[in-house]
Amino acid sequence: MAALLALLVALLMVSTRAIAGPQDGLPPPPSDVDRSTPRRAMRLLIDASRDGRHDLAAYALDLSAIPRGAQAERGRELAAQLKFVLDQKLWIVWEELSDEPEGNPADGPGRDEIGRIPLADTAVPVLLNRAAGPGGAPIWVVSRSTLAAVPELHEAYGPGPIAEWLPPVLSRVRFLELAAWQWLGLVVALVASALGGLLLGGLASVVASKLVRRTDVQWDDRLFDTIRAPVRALLMLALAGGLVRPLRLAAPAQEAIDTLLQTLLIAAAAWLATRLVRFVGDTVTERAAARVADAALVRGSQTRVAMLQRIASVVVGVVAVALVLLQFDVVRKVGVSLLASAGIAGVVVGFAAQKSISTLLAGLQLSFSQPVRIGDTVIVEGEWGWIEEITLTFVVVKVWDLRRLVVPITYFLEKPFQNWTKVSPELLGTVVVYADYTVPVDVMREEVTRLCEANKDWDGKVAGLVVVDATEHTIALRALVSSSDAGKLWDLRCAVREGLVQRLQSLDGGRYLPKARVALSEQGEARRAPGASDVLASP
């Protein structure tokens, strides 16, 4: 009889537990609490926890596995812990959460899975189950299996010991899903990363300076100066990323900060790569100038290196922008769509960018065929000047009066122009002066030689004078001189012209200057000889 009584008591206890509600140990919920769908139940948990009302958030939990006397206190703790873990690892997209009383049919009847949170070697599902509420009405609550894993999840993803050391008020006060202590931590992390980057950069600078001073080469000094600032920026960003992680920020905030830091890291890396490209180009150019005596070859090397520098910089910039944009899901989806329709997109882009692509190809062709090079003396559109800059799309000509003539790069592949230094910068120039028939040509020839030898712009190669024309009253003396480049040749020609004129003026009192002759008629009247020159008349 006693055994039968014990069996009845056990069956009664089991049946009582089986029909126990999810929150029998809590007071009746307020009338405005709505848990009729999975979305509304999660709204109750999130909104109440955000407002610090964890006792209200506990009504969204299945506390049936907890003794009734402990459900109120334990429910508040589990609600707060679950909210913090969800903020960290599972940000809810409300539009994707079912708002139907039956839940999501794909997850099974009376069951709705919000997502999974990784934990050690497994993933904990965050589940909502439909249960019987007050009066037998169906309600949705967080499942017992999920709540059983909350303490372990909170230990892994909770605020850690930092929040325990701080006053509770810093955890209660929140703004934009972040507690006050997290905002303070962000400020401290940013300041510490900046100071740490400067400190580490300074230490690295001291060590690197000692190392480069021990070498005999100069390029390592310039390399150190080139990479110092970008490396310091990279150190600051790396420290910032490491110091922000322990703050356990909410998922949207952490994602935004991660995106910002990754963008800045990409920008700093692109900055470093661009400076390295410039350093390599400058080093190659300097070595070519030191080892090659031919100025034309040096200018050709400078042109190729400058073009390759620009191409490499453009590639670095495009890759950096692409990496930044690929951080966003929208851009990734657009990229996949473009790849899926690559044929049509390629045709459309090809037609739209035909002019730009042809210009870029012309820039590449110009850099390797080199009809012009940096430093060449040219005549373009009637303007005399030097090639100052060659880009992928245009060429800058520095005109003799310091104006800048900007010419499309296709011009030098499609239209004729003069390049005075295509083969060699050395040039010949002429100076023409007019003198009387009686002028001693040998004396003038010696004067040309003397003038050239006394002028620093003469290259010592060509200095001569010949008679190139004879009119009725004068002869044309042409001096031929040479110089190492167009600018020096211009100054040399002007100096030789001035010297020859002065020599004609001083030689025998100027008797060999062009003059007009007067013939006397039989009647004794003076008349001007036909075609006589008006340059100078003498009695």
C-alpha positions in Angstrom: 0.0 0.0 0.0 2.8 2.4 0.8 4.5 1.6 -2.5 1.4 2.4 -4.4 1.0 5.7 -2.5 4.6 6.6 -3.4 4.0 5.8 -7.0 1.0 8.0 -7.1 2.9 10.9 -5.5 5.7 10.6 -8.1 3.2 10.5 -11.0 1.5 13.6 -9.6 4.8 15.5 -9.4 5.8 14.5 -12.9 2.4 15.6 -14.3 2.6 18.8 -12.4 6.0 19.6 -13.8 4.8 18.7 -17.3 2.0 21.2 -17.2 4.1 23.9 -15.4 4.1 27.2 -17.3 7.3 28.9 -18.5 7.1 31.6 -15.9 5.1 30.2 -13.0 7.5 31.7 -10.5 7.0 35.3 -11.9 4.2 37.7 -11.1 1.4 38.0 -13.7 2.8 39.9 -16.7 1.6 43.4 -17.5 -1.3 43.6 -19.8 0.7 45.2 -22.6 3.2 42.4 -22.8 2.9 40.8 -26.2 4.5 37.4 -26.9 2.1 36.2 -29.5 4.8 35.9 -32.3 8.5 35.2 -32.3 9.3 38.8 -33.4 7.2 40.4 -30.6 8.7 38.1 -28.0 12.2 39.1 -29.1 11.2 42.7 -29.1 10.1 42.4 -25.5 13.5 40.9 -24.6 15.6 43.4 -26.5 13.6 46.6 -25.7 13.1 45.9 -22.0 16.8 44.9 -21.6 17.9 48.1 -23.4 15.8 50.2 -21.0 17.4 48.3 -18.0 14.0 46.5 -17.2 15.4 43.0 -17.0 12.6 41.9 -14.8 10.2 42.7 -17.7 12.5 41.0 -20.2 12.4 37.8 -18.2 8.8 37.3 -19.5 10.4 36.4 -22.8 12.3 33.5 -21.3 11.3 29.9 -20.6 12.2 29.6 -16.9 10.4 26.3 -16.3 13.7 24.6 -15.6 14.4 26.9 -12.7 12.8 26.5 -9.3 9.9 28.9 -9.0 11.4 30.8 -6.0 14.5 31.6 -8.0 12.9 32.5 -11.4 12.6 36.2 -10.7 16.2 36.8 -9.8 17.6 34.2 -12.2 15.4 35.5 -15.0 16.7 39.0 -14.6 20.3 37.7 -14.8 19.7 35.5 -17.8 17.9 38.3 -19.7 20.7 40.8 -19.1 23.4 38.2 -20.1 21.5 37.0 -23.2 21.0 40.6 -24.3 24.7 41.3 -24.0 25.6 38.2 -25.9 23.1 38.9 -28.7 24.6 42.4 -29.0 28.0 40.9 -29.4 27.4 38.0 -31.7 23.9 37.9 -33.2 22.4 41.2 -34.3 18.8 40.6 -35.1 17.3 41.6 -38.5 13.7 42.2 -37.5 12.3 41.9 -41.0 13.7 38.4 -41.2 12.1 37.3 -38.0 8.6 35.7 -38.2 5.7 37.8 -37.0 3.2 35.0 -37.4 1.6 33.2 -34.4 2.7 29.9 -35.9 6.3 31.0 -36.4 8.5 30.1 -39.3 7.3 26.9 -40.9 10.8 26.1 -42.2 12.0 25.7 -38.6 9.3 23.2 -37.6 6.0 23.5 -35.7 6.2 25.6 -32.5 9.9 26.3 -33.1 11.7 29.3 -34.5 15.5 29.6 -34.8 16.9 33.1 -34.8 20.5 32.1 -35.5 23.6 30.4 -34.1 26.3 31.7 -31.8 29.8 30.0 -32.1 31.0 28.5 -28.8 34.3 26.5 -28.7 33.9 23.8 -31.3 30.2 24.0 -31.7 27.4 26.6 -32.4 24.6 27.3 -29.9 21.2 27.8 -31.6 19.1 30.6 -30.3 15.6 29.1 -30.3 12.2 30.4 -29.5 9.5 27.8 -28.5 5.8 28.2 -28.4 4.4 27.4 -24.9 1.2 27.8 -23.0 0.9 31.1 -21.3 -1.6 32.5 -18.7 -5.0 31.1 -19.4 -3.6 28.6 -21.9 -3.0 31.2 -24.6 0.1 30.3 -26.7 3.1 32.5 -26.2 6.7 32.5 -27.6 9.7 32.3 -25.3 13.4 31.7 -25.5 13.9 27.9 -25.2 15.3 26.2 -22.1 18.2 24.7 -24.2 19.3 28.2 -25.2 19.0 29.5 -21.7 21.1 26.6 -20.4 24.0 27.8 -22.6 23.7 31.5 -21.7 26.1 31.4 -18.7 28.8 29.8 -20.8 28.1 32.2 -23.7 28.3 35.2 -21.3 31.6 34.0 -19.9 33.0 33.8 -23.5 31.4 37.0 -24.9 30.5 39.0 -21.8 32.1 42.3 -20.7 34.8 40.5 -18.8 36.6 41.7 -15.7 36.7 45.3 -17.0 33.0 46.0 -16.2 33.3 44.3 -12.8 36.0 46.7 -11.7 34.0 49.8 -12.7 31.1 51.5 -10.9 27.7 50.0 -11.8 26.4 53.3 -13.1 28.9 53.1 -16.0 27.2 49.9 -17.1 23.6 51.2 -16.6 24.0 54.4 -18.6 23.9 53.6 -22.3 23.9 55.5 -25.5 23.6 54.0 -29.0 23.7 50.5 -27.6 27.0 51.2 -25.8 27.5 51.5 -22.1 29.2 54.5 -20.6 32.3 52.5 -19.8 32.6 51.4 -23.4 32.5 55.0 -24.6 35.2 55.9 -22.2 37.2 52.8 -23.3 36.9 53.9 -26.9 38.5 57.3 -26.0 41.2 55.7 -24.0 41.9 53.1 -26.7 42.2 55.8 -29.4 44.5 58.0 -27.3 46.6 55.0 -26.3 46.9 53.7 -29.8 48.1 57.2 -31.0 50.6 57.5 -28.2 51.7 53.9 -28.6 52.1 54.3 -32.4 54.3 57.4 -31.9 56.3 55.6 -29.2 56.9 52.4 -31.2 57.5 54.5 -34.3 60.1 56.6 -32.4 61.9 53.5 -31.1 61.9 52.0 -34.6 63.3 55.3 -36.0 66.1 55.3 -33.4 67.1 51.7 -34.2 66.8 52.2 -38.0 68.8 55.4 -37.9 71.7 53.6 -36.1 71.5 50.8 -38.7 71.5 53.0 -41.8 74.4 55.1 -40.4 76.6 52.0 -40.4 76.2 51.6 -44.2 78.0 53.4 -47.0 75.1 53.6 -49.4 72.7 56.5 -49.5 69.5 54.8 -50.7 68.8 53.2 -47.3 68.6 56.7 -45.7 66.0 57.7 -48.3 64.1 54.4 -47.9 63.9 55.0 -44.2 62.5 58.5 -44.7 60.1 57.1 -47.3 58.4 54.5 -45.1 58.6 56.2 -41.7 55.3 58.1 -41.7 53.2 55.3 -43.3 54.6 52.6 -41.0 53.8 54.8 -38.0 50.2 55.2 -39.2 50.0 51.4 -39.7 51.3 50.9 -36.1 48.7 53.2 -34.7 45.8 51.5 -36.6 47.0 48.0 -35.6 47.1 49.1 -31.9 43.7 50.7 -32.2 42.2 47.4 -33.5 43.8 45.4 -30.7 42.7 47.8 -27.9 39.1 48.1 -29.1 38.5 44.3 -29.0 38.5 43.9 -25.2 35.7 46.5 -24.9 33.2 43.9 -26.2 31.2 46.5 -28.2 27.8 45.7 -29.7 27.9 44.0 -33.1 26.9 47.1 -35.1 29.4 49.3 -33.3 32.2 46.8 -33.6 31.4 46.2 -37.3 31.4 50.0 -38.0 34.7 50.4 -36.1 36.2 47.4 -37.9 35.2 48.8 -41.2 36.6 52.2 -40.4 39.9 50.7 -39.2 40.2 48.4 -42.2 39.5 51.3 -44.5 42.2 53.3 -42.8 44.6 50.3 -42.9 44.0 49.9 -46.6 44.6 53.7 -47.1 47.8 53.6 -45.1 49.0 50.5 -47.0 48.3 52.2 -50.3 50.1 55.3 -49.0 53.1 53.1 -48.2 53.0 51.3 -51.6 52.8 54.6 -53.5 55.8 56.1 -51.6 57.8 52.9 -52.3 56.9 53.1 -56.0 58.1 56.7 -56.0 61.3 55.7 -54.1 62.1 52.9 -56.5 61.5 55.2 -59.5 63.7 58.0 -58.1 66.5 55.5 -57.2 66.5 54.0 -60.7 66.5 57.5 -62.3 69.4 58.7 -60.2 71.5 55.6 -60.9 70.8 55.9 -64.6 71.9 59.5 -64.5 75.1 58.6 -62.6 76.1 55.6 -64.8 75.0 56.8 -68.3 76.8 59.6 -70.0 74.3 60.0 -72.8 71.8 62.7 -71.8 69.3 61.4 -74.3 69.3 57.9 -72.8 69.0 59.4 -69.3 65.9 61.4 -70.4 64.4 58.3 -72.0 64.9 56.4 -68.8 63.3 59.2 -66.8 60.3 59.2 -69.1 59.8 55.4 -68.8 60.2 55.4 -65.1 57.9 58.4 -64.6 55.2 56.6 -66.7 55.6 53.3 -64.9 55.4 55.2 -61.6 52.1 56.7 -62.6 50.8 53.4 -63.8 51.8 51.7 -60.6 50.2 54.5 -58.5 47.0 54.2 -60.5 47.0 50.4 -60.0 47.6 50.8 -56.2 44.8 53.4 -56.0 42.3 51.2 -57.9 43.1 48.1 -55.8 42.8 50.2 -52.6 39.4 51.6 -53.6 38.2 48.1 -54.7 39.3 46.6 -51.3 37.5 49.4 -49.4 34.3 49.0 -51.4 34.3 45.2 -51.2 33.9 45.5 -47.4 30.2 46.4 -48.1 27.7 43.7 -49.0 25.9 45.9 -51.5 29.1 46.5 -53.5 30.0 42.8 -53.3 26.5 41.9 -54.7 26.9 44.5 -57.5 30.3 43.0 -58.3 28.9 39.5 -58.5 26.1 40.8 -60.8 28.6 42.5 -63.0 30.6 39.4 -63.3 27.5 37.4 -64.1 26.8 39.8 -67.0 30.4 40.4 -67.9 29.8 40.2 -71.6 27.1 42.9 -71.9 28.8 45.0 -69.2 32.1 44.8 -71.0 30.5 46.0 -74.3 28.7 48.9 -72.5 31.8 50.0 -70.6 33.9 49.7 -73.7 31.8 52.0 -75.7 31.4 54.5 -72.8 35.1 54.6 -72.0 36.4 54.3 -75.5 38.0 57.7 -75.5 39.5 57.3 -72.0 40.9 53.9 -72.8 42.5 55.1 -76.1 44.1 58.0 -74.2 45.6 55.6 -71.6 46.9 53.3 -74.3 48.4 56.3 -76.1 50.1 57.2 -72.9 51.6 53.7 -72.7 52.7 53.8 -76.3 54.3 57.2 -75.9 56.3 56.1 -72.8 57.9 53.2 -74.8 58.1 54.6 -78.3 59.3 57.9 -76.9 58.7 60.4 -79.7 59.2 62.9 -76.8 60.9 62.6 -73.5 61.1 64.6 -70.3 63.5 67.5 -71.0 63.2 67.4 -74.8 63.2 70.7 -76.6 60.2 70.9 -78.9 58.1 73.2 -81.1 54.4 72.4 -80.6 51.7 74.6 -82.2 54.3 77.2 -83.0 55.5 77.4 -79.4 59.1 76.7 -78.4 59.7 75.0 -75.1 60.7 71.9 -73.1 58.8 68.8 -72.1 58.2 69.3 -68.4 55.8 66.5 -67.5 54.3 63.5 -69.2 51.2 61.8 -67.7 48.9 59.1 -68.9 46.6 61.6 -70.5 48.5 64.8 -71.3 51.9 66.4 -71.8 53.0 69.7 -70.2 55.3 71.9 -72.4 57.1 74.6 -70.5 57.2 77.5 -73.0 60.3 79.8 -73.1 58.4 82.6 -71.4 57.4 80.3 -68.5 53.9 79.7 -69.8 52.6 76.1 -69.7 51.2 74.5 -72.8 49.0 71.4 -72.0 48.7 69.1 -74.9 46.6 65.9 -75.1 49.0 62.9 -75.3 47.4 61.7 -78.5 48.7 64.9 -80.2 52.3 63.5 -80.2 51.1 60.3 -81.9 48.8 61.9 -84.5 50.3 65.2 -85.5 53.8 66.4 -86.6 55.9 68.5 -84.3 59.6 69.4 -84.0 61.8 67.6 -81.4 65.2 69.3 -81.4 66.8 66.9 -79.0 65.3 63.5 -80.2 68.8 62.1 -81.0 71.1 64.4 -79.0 70.6 67.6 -77.1 73.6 69.1 -78.9 72.4 71.7 -81.5 73.8 73.9 -84.2 72.7 77.5 -84.6 73.3 80.2 -87.1 73.9 83.9 -86.8 73.6 86.1 -90.0 74.9 89.6 -90.2 75.2 91.9 -93.3 78.4 93.8 -94.2 79.9 95.7 -97.0 81.7 94.0 -99.9 85.0 95.3 -98.6 84.8 93.6 -95.2 87.8 91.3 -94.4 86.1 87.9 -94.0 89.1 86.3 -92.3 89.0 88.9 -89.6 85.3 88.3 -89.0 86.0 84.5 -89.0 88.6 85.0 -86.3 86.2 87.1 -84.4 83.6 84.3 -84.3 86.2 81.9 -83.0 87.3 84.4 -80.3 83.7 85.0 -79.2 82.9 81.3 -78.9 86.1 80.5 -77.0 85.2 83.3 -74.5 81.7 82.1 -74.0 80.9 79.3 -71.5 77.9 78.2 -73.5 80.0 77.0 -76.4 80.6 73.2 -76.4 84.0 73.6 -78.2 82.9 71.7 -81.4 81.7 74.1 -84.1 82.6 77.7 -84.7 82.8 79.0 -88.2 81.8 81.8 -90.6 81.1 81.7 -94.3 79.6 84.1 -96.9 76.2 82.7 -97.7 74.7 85.4 -99.9 75.7 88.5 -101.9 73.2 91.1 -102.9 73.8 94.2 -105.0 75.2 96.2 -102.1 75.9 93.8 -99.2 77.1 90.3 -98.4 75.6 88.0 -95.8 78.0 86.5 -93.3 76.6 83.4 -91.5 78.3 82.2 -88.3 77.7 78.5 -87.4 78.1 77.7 -83.7 77.2 74.7 -81.5 76.1 74.2 -77.9 75.1 71.4 -75.6 71.4 72.3 -75.4 68.8 74.7 -76.9 68.8 77.2 -74.0 72.6 77.6 -74.1 72.5 77.8 -77.9 70.1 80.7 -77.8 72.3 82.6 -75.4 75.4 81.8 -77.5 73.8 83.0 -80.7 72.7 86.3 -79.1 76.3 86.8 -77.8 77.9 86.1 -81.1 75.5 88.4 -82.9 76.2 91.2 -80.5 80.0 90.6 -80.8 80.0 90.6 -84.6 77.9 93.8 -84.8 80.3 95.5 -82.3 83.3 94.3 -84.3 81.8 95.7 -87.5 81.2 99.0 -85.7 84.8 99.2 -84.4 86.7 97.8 -87.3 88.3 100.7 -89.2 85.8 103.1 -87.8 82.8 101.2 -89.1 83.7 101.4 -92.8 82.6 97.8 -93.4 79.0 98.4 -92.2 76.4 98.2 -94.9 76.1 101.6 -96.6 74.3 103.4 -99.3 76.3 104.7 -102.2 75.6 107.9 -104.0 76.5 108.5 -107.7 76.9 112.0 -109.2 75.2 112.7 -112.5 76.8 114.6 -115.3 74.9 117.7 -114.2 76.5 117.4 -110.8 73.3 116.3 -109.0 73.5 113.6 -106.4 71.2 110.7 -106.9 70.8 107.5 -105.0 72.0 104.4 -106.7 69.2 102.0 -107.7 68.4 99.5 -104.9 70.8 101.1 -102.5 70.5 100.1 -98.9 68.9 102.3 -96.3 70.8 100.6 -93.5 73.5 103.2 -93.2 74.5 106.2 -95.3 78.0 107.6 -95.4 79.3 110.7 -97.1 
